[in-house]
Amino acid sequence: RARQDGERWASALQRAQREALEREATRGAEQARQQELIRDMKGRLLELLREKDALWQKTEGIDSPVPSPVPRDPGLCARCHKDFRLLSRRYSCR
């Protein structure tokens, strides 16, 4: 009877070791897949940042401020014609 118990325990131990090795292999494959996914995401993020920078540089050239025309009436804003005389506060309409 003791011999049968020993064989049963040895068999259970071998099965548990096999299962542990299979789980470790699965975990290693999953870890490798996740690392590849992270690497791909970082690459895509860099691409998007470069694209954003390129678009930003293009819009900076488009949105350059137009110089204000010389005002005809010194008490009115040349752009929006808002009054900013002696009693009104100076402002910028930009």
Helices and strands as residue ranges (DSSP letters): H 2-62
